[in-house]
Amino acid sequence: MTPVKKGSHLSRRNFIRNAALTGAGFFIIPRHVLGRGFIAPSDKLNIAGIGVGGKGSSDLAEFAKSPRVNIVALCDVDDRQAKDSVKRFPNAPYYRDFRVMLDKEKNNIDAVSVSTPDHTHAVATLAAMQLGKHVYTQKPLTHDIYEARILAQAAVKYKVVTQMGNQGASGEGVRRTKEMIDAGLIGKVTEAIAWTNRPVWPQGIPTPKGDFAVPSELDWNLWLGPAKDMAYNPAYLPFNWRGWWAFGTGALGDMACHVMDPIYRILPIDYPESAECSVATVWKEMWNDTQNPDSCPPASIIHLSYPRKDNKGKISVSWYDGGLLPERPAELLPEEAFGSWDGGVLFIGTKGKLLADCYGVNPRLLPTKLMKEKTMPPETIKRVPEGHYIQWVNACIAGYGKGETSSPFEYAGPFTESILMGNLAIRSWLMKNPKLKGWDDKYLGRKKLLWDAKNMKVTNFDEANQFVRREYREGWKLEL
């Protein structure tokens, strides 16, 4: 399957416009007749939410700030989580199964916001796209590398407006960082390092056990979606699913789309050619075969190697999480902050270094005194004063190919693949082979993975390929 490089269905809104222009009995009312500030119904975007509790609730609230938005349908598998959104949007019908909602409301929906746990991002997103609906999907775009490739291709095939929910992609910081690097202030970048304080949920722990009744407000079967069948346990939800491979993508999946976006957006890189890692283990687990392979590790270090797209060498990208940090640059004064509390990114070039906080905020040259001594480049990149959410809304209303989003799936898909390559290395590190015993078993996956991006395949350790594309439960599929 060919990689997607970064870089039509008739909507309800366009149908109304066309019908008004051509159909008997329809007419256009001039805006000045409607009154100053009035937005015609045909110029509003009807959004449905899939996963409307937690982050989904705040996502819908952000969209609803625009007078050009109607929230017209809600879907969640857990009534407890959905209650705030149901109260906020009382006129929107409420569903538990997104497939039922999309079928019944398809003529009333223009766009869909997907804020489910990671393991159902892809199936919900693709289902909406196949109906010609624009989609905003929370980060990480998908749970698996294969899913990211599919969604990037789907955005082109179905010609819908897309946006991944990494809000920093629309921020001032990443644009200013790019202007500074493009101006040559630190020379040719050869290395980039990123880090986060995540996880802030349990990881590296034993699989929960116990016999628990499923709450009446929860449809556990729908919550599992395409994930493997397993018994309900309250340890997984509503938030701690992030630390379990069956549902989440760990600290890397949660935060790298924020912290590493400046790296992937600015540098001339596409798909990595290799990945390697080391992970923290619980002490007693070191002497008990290996850490629990069902749970993401409590901390990890990942190294990715990218060939430059101009074929002029390679760029090394490293990631630290779980409280692990890279060495402070010598140019950073002892009392100066090394990034922000939740993470940061360091660019290392042939002529200097640039440090930015999480989301690319507050880029500064090192030593920081250079910010006053150097001439800063002018603003050359278009800013997004309306913000990440409303940018997508406006692009949807403008129509595919007419509006602009900061993190369309054509960009977010390959970016997500790069991030998930790190998890591929981690899961290989954690795996165990029942045919091996003792120390050989412990070191089974602790090697550098060589990656064939075109074919989405690890070429030197076939056992790792099981994590590229997981098996879905019966009744679930992902097909273009």
NORWO-V517573 format. One line per field, one symbol per residue. burial: I if it has 24 or more other C-alpha atoms within 12 Angstrom, else O. Layout:
burial->???
This chain:
burial->OOIIIIOOIIIIIIOOOOOOOOOOOOOOOOOOOOOOOOOOOIIIIIIIIIIIIIIIIIIIIIIIOIOIIIIIIIIIIIIOIIIOIIOOIOOIIIIIIIIOIIOOIIIIIIIIIIIIIIIIIIIIIIIIIIIIIIIIIIIIIIIIIIIIIIIIIIIIOIIIIIIIIIIIIIIIIIIIIIIIIIOIIIOIIIIIIIIIIIIOIIIIIOIIOOOOOOOOOIOIOIIIIIIOOOOIOOIIIIIIIIIIIIIIIIIIIIIIIIIIIIIIIIIIIIIIIIIIIIIIIOOOOOOOIIIIIIIIIIIIIIIIIIIIOOOOOIIIIIIIIIOIIIOIIOIIOOOOOIIIOIIIIIIIIOOIIIIIIIIIIIIIIIIIOOOOOOOIOOOOOOOIOOIIIIIIIIIIIIIIOOOIIIIIIIIIIIIIIIIIIIIIIIIIIIIIOOOOOOOOIIOIIIIIIIIIIOOIIIOOIOIIIOIIIIOIOOOOOIOO
